[in-house]
Amino acid sequence: MSDHTVIKSDQEWKQQLSEEQYRVTRQGGTEVPFTGKYHNNKQQGVYHCVCCGEPLFRSDEKYDSGTGWPSFWRPVEGHDPVELRDTSHGMTRVEVRCPSCDAHLGHVFEDGPQPSGLRYCINSASLDFEQKD
């Protein structure tokens, strides 16, 4: 869990984020599959929360799940997303949120590769990427 909490007003988030980033991270939206800027990113580096900069996932744990969203088999150690039960859209899923600012990131499923068996299916709109030199 993060050692800091980021709290901003709705107006502050709207000023900081694009409309799509706001819709996804603050309103729990989902981007259209295969349209996000990181779904096909092959560069080495770290994915951070677009809202607060929290490090969330590393490129070493990213894989092509074929779902159309960036997928990871584990989060950055010590920065585990908060997991919440999500019963929207007529199904039960596990939503994942940023541990620092409560931004909606995506969902986690138990159909990922080993060693974790998990698939963190994350919206590109909720991420910033810092390329490793």
C-alpha positions in Angstrom: 0.0 0.0 0.0 1.1 3.5 -0.7 2.5 5.7 2.0 0.6 8.8 0.8 -2.9 9.6 -0.2 -3.8 12.1 -2.9 -7.1 13.8 -2.5 -8.3 16.4 -5.0 -11.7 18.0 -5.7 -13.6 16.9 -8.8 -12.8 20.3 -10.4 -9.1 19.8 -9.8 -9.2 16.4 -11.4 -11.1 17.8 -14.4 -8.4 20.5 -14.8 -5.5 18.0 -14.6 -6.9 15.2 -16.8 -8.2 14.9 -20.4 -11.9 14.1 -20.8 -11.1 10.4 -21.5 -8.7 10.1 -18.5 -11.3 11.7 -16.3 -14.1 9.5 -17.6 -12.0 6.3 -17.0 -10.2 7.1 -13.7 -12.7 9.2 -11.8 -16.0 7.9 -13.2 -15.0 4.2 -13.6 -15.2 4.1 -17.4 -13.5 1.8 -19.8 -11.8 2.6 -23.1 -12.7 0.9 -26.3 -10.5 -2.3 -26.7 -7.4 -2.0 -29.0 -7.6 1.8 -29.0 -5.4 2.7 -25.9 -2.0 4.1 -26.5 -0.2 1.5 -24.3 -2.0 -1.7 -25.4 0.7 -2.4 -27.9 3.6 -0.7 -26.2 6.8 -2.9 -26.2 9.2 -0.4 -24.7 10.9 -1.1 -21.4 9.9 1.0 -18.4 7.4 1.6 -15.6 3.7 2.4 -15.9 2.4 5.0 -13.4 -1.0 6.2 -12.4 -2.0 9.1 -14.7 -3.6 10.9 -11.7 -1.0 10.8 -9.0 2.2 9.2 -10.4 2.1 6.1 -8.3 4.3 3.3 -9.9 1.9 0.5 -10.7 3.3 -2.0 -13.3 6.6 -2.7 -15.0 7.0 -3.6 -18.7 8.7 -6.8 -17.6 5.4 -8.1 -16.3 3.3 -6.9 -19.3 2.1 -9.4 -21.8 -0.2 -9.6 -24.8 -3.5 -11.1 -23.5 -5.3 -10.6 -26.8 -8.0 -8.6 -25.0 -7.2 -5.1 -26.4 -6.0 -3.6 -23.1 -2.6 -3.5 -21.5 -2.3 -6.6 -19.4 0.1 -7.4 -16.6 0.6 -10.5 -14.5 1.6 -8.6 -11.3 1.8 -5.1 -10.0 5.0 -3.3 -8.8 5.9 -4.8 -5.4 4.6 -2.7 -2.5 2.2 -0.8 -4.8 -0.7 -3.3 -5.0 -3.9 -1.9 -6.4 -6.9 -1.8 -4.1 -9.4 -4.5 -5.1 -13.2 -4.0 -5.0 -16.1 -6.2 -6.0 -17.7 -4.9 -9.2 -21.2 -6.2 -10.1 -21.8 -3.7 -13.0 -22.7 -4.8 -16.5 -24.5 -8.0 -15.3 -21.3 -9.7 -14.2 -19.2 -10.0 -11.1 -15.6 -8.8 -11.5 -12.8 -7.5 -9.3 -12.1 -3.8 -10.0 -8.6 -2.5 -9.3 -7.9 1.1 -8.1 -4.8 3.1 -7.4 -3.7 2.7 -3.8 -2.8 6.4 -3.6 -5.6 8.3 -5.3 -8.4 5.8 -5.7 -8.3 6.1 -9.5 -10.1 3.4 -11.5 -7.5 1.4 -13.3 -9.3 -1.6 -14.7 -10.0 -5.2 -13.5 -8.0 -8.2 -12.4 -9.0 -11.7 -13.6 -7.7 -15.2 -12.6 -6.9 -16.3 -16.2 -3.4 -14.9 -16.5 0.0 -16.5 -17.1 2.1 -18.1 -14.4 3.7 -17.6 -12.0 0.8 -15.5 -10.7 -2.1 -16.7 -12.8 -3.5 -13.2 -12.7 -4.4 -10.8 -15.6 -4.5 -7.1 -14.6 -6.5 -5.7 -17.5 -5.7 -2.0 -17.3 -7.0 1.0 -19.3 -4.3 3.0 -21.1 -6.1 6.2 -20.1 -5.3 5.5 -16.5 -1.6 5.2 -17.1 1.5 7.2 -17.8 4.6 5.5 -19.1 8.2 6.3 -18.0 10.6 4.7 -20.5 13.7 3.1 -19.1 17.0 4.4 -20.5 
